[in-house]
Amino acid sequence: MPGAASEHTRPPREADVILEVEFDHGLLFLVLRNLGETPAHSVRVRFEQPLHGLGGERRIDRLGIFRRLEFLGPRRRVRVFLDRSSLFFARDEPSLLAVRVTWRTDDGARRSRSITHDLDAYRDFPYLEVPGDAHRT
C-alpha cells in the first residue's frame, strides 16, 4: 500500500512540563517531567511560598534545577529528593504546594501551567521501612 505509512503519521506532541509529587517508601520526591515528544527549553518552576526539605535544612524552592533548567528532553524527568515524610510533616510545613511552571517549545512559543498539590494526602499514607540491605542477596 503506497503511502499507507504517511497516513498514520502525526506531528510530535509538543513539550508539556509538569511538577509531580512522588511518595516512595516514606520518602517524598518532586519530579519535573516533560510529557511531550519534543524538548522543553528554559524551564522554570516558581513556588508560591518557601519549601523546606532535607530535615528542614534546605530551601528546595531555591535549587538551581527549578530556577533555571535550559533543556529538558522529550519524555524525560528529573527527580529531586524533598524529605522523609515523617520529618516533613513533623515540622508542620505548609501542606499546599502551589507552583507555576513555564517553558518554551522548540519553535520558541511560551507555555505555562499552574499546579497545586496537597501534600497532606501523604501524611498518613502507610509504608513499610525496610533496611537498605534487606533486598541484597
C-alpha positions as CSV (number, residue, x, y, z in Angstrom):
1,M,0.0,0.0,0.0
2,P,1.9,3.0,-1.2
3,G,1.6,5.9,1.2
4,A,-0.1,3.9,4.0
5,A,2.6,4.8,6.5
6,S,2.3,8.5,5.9
7,E,-1.5,8.3,6.6
8,H,-0.7,7.4,10.2
9,T,2.0,10.0,10.9
10,R,1.2,12.9,13.1
11,P,3.2,15.8,14.3
12,P,5.1,15.1,17.6
13,R,3.3,16.2,20.7
14,E,4.9,19.5,21.8
15,A,6.7,19.9,25.2
16,D,4.4,19.7,28.1
17,V,6.1,20.2,31.5
18,I,4.6,19.3,34.9
19,L,5.8,19.1,38.5
20,E,4.7,15.9,40.3
21,V,5.0,14.6,43.8
22,E,6.1,11.0,44.3
23,F,5.9,9.1,47.5
24,D,8.2,6.1,47.7
25,H,8.7,4.1,50.9
26,G,8.2,7.1,53.2
27,L,10.2,9.4,51.0
28,L,8.8,12.5,49.2
29,F,10.2,13.5,45.8
30,L,9.5,16.3,43.4
31,V,9.6,15.3,39.8
32,L,9.9,17.7,37.0
33,R,8.6,15.9,33.9
34,N,8.3,16.7,30.2
35,L,5.3,14.7,28.9
36,G,5.8,15.8,25.4
37,E,7.6,14.3,22.4
38,T,9.8,17.4,21.8
39,P,12.2,19.1,24.1
40,A,11.3,21.9,26.6
41,H,13.6,24.9,26.8
42,S,14.1,27.5,29.5
43,V,12.1,25.5,32.1
44,R,11.4,27.4,35.3
45,V,9.4,26.5,38.4
46,R,8.2,29.3,40.6
47,F,7.0,28.3,44.1
48,E,4.3,30.4,45.7
49,Q,5.9,30.0,49.1
50,P,9.2,28.7,50.5
51,L,9.6,24.9,50.6
52,H,12.0,23.4,53.1
53,G,13.3,19.9,52.7
54,L,16.2,17.7,53.9
55,G,15.0,17.8,57.5
56,G,14.3,21.5,57.3
57,E,17.9,22.3,56.4
58,R,17.5,23.3,52.7
59,R,15.2,25.6,50.7
60,I,14.1,23.2,48.0
61,D,12.4,26.1,46.1
62,R,15.8,27.7,45.6
63,L,17.5,24.8,43.9
64,G,19.0,25.7,40.6
65,I,17.1,22.9,38.8
66,F,13.9,24.7,39.5
67,R,15.2,28.2,38.8
68,R,17.0,27.6,35.5
69,L,16.9,24.4,33.5
70,E,17.7,25.2,30.0
71,F,16.8,21.9,28.4
72,L,14.5,19.0,29.4
73,G,14.5,16.3,26.7
74,P,11.4,14.6,25.4
75,R,9.7,12.2,27.9
76,R,12.5,13.0,30.4
77,R,12.2,13.6,34.1
78,V,14.3,15.0,36.9
79,R,13.6,13.5,40.4
80,V,14.6,15.6,43.4
81,F,14.5,14.3,46.9
82,L,12.3,16.5,49.1
83,D,12.3,14.8,52.5
84,R,11.3,11.9,54.6
85,S,7.6,12.2,55.0
86,S,7.8,11.8,58.8
87,L,10.3,14.7,59.1
88,F,8.4,16.9,56.6
89,F,5.1,16.5,58.5
90,A,6.6,16.8,62.0
91,R,7.8,20.3,61.1
92,D,4.3,21.4,60.2
93,E,5.4,22.6,56.8
94,P,2.5,24.1,54.7
95,S,0.8,21.1,53.0
96,L,-0.3,23.0,49.9
97,L,2.4,23.2,47.3
98,A,1.5,25.7,44.5
99,V,3.8,26.3,41.6
100,R,3.9,27.9,38.2
101,V,5.8,26.0,35.6
102,T,7.0,27.9,32.5
103,W,8.9,26.7,29.4
104,R,9.4,27.3,25.7
105,T,8.7,24.9,22.9
106,D,11.2,24.1,20.1
107,D,9.7,26.9,18.0
108,G,10.1,29.4,20.9
109,A,6.4,29.5,21.9
110,R,5.9,30.2,25.6
111,R,3.9,27.8,27.6
112,S,3.0,27.7,31.3
113,R,0.7,26.0,33.8
114,S,-0.2,26.3,37.5
115,I,-0.2,23.2,39.6
116,T,-1.3,22.7,43.2
117,H,-0.5,19.6,45.2
118,D,-2.0,18.9,48.6
119,L,0.9,17.0,50.4
120,D,-1.4,16.3,53.3
121,A,-2.7,13.4,51.2
122,Y,0.6,11.6,52.0
123,R,0.5,12.4,55.8
124,D,-1.0,9.1,56.9
125,F,0.0,7.0,53.9
126,P,1.1,3.6,55.2
127,Y,4.5,2.3,54.2
128,L,7.0,-0.2,55.4
129,E,10.5,0.9,56.2
130,V,12.9,-1.8,55.0
131,P,16.6,-1.6,55.9
132,G,18.7,-0.7,52.9
133,D,20.5,-4.0,52.7
134,A,17.3,-6.1,53.1
135,H,17.0,-6.6,49.3
136,R,20.6,-7.8,48.8
137,T,21.3,-11.4,48.3
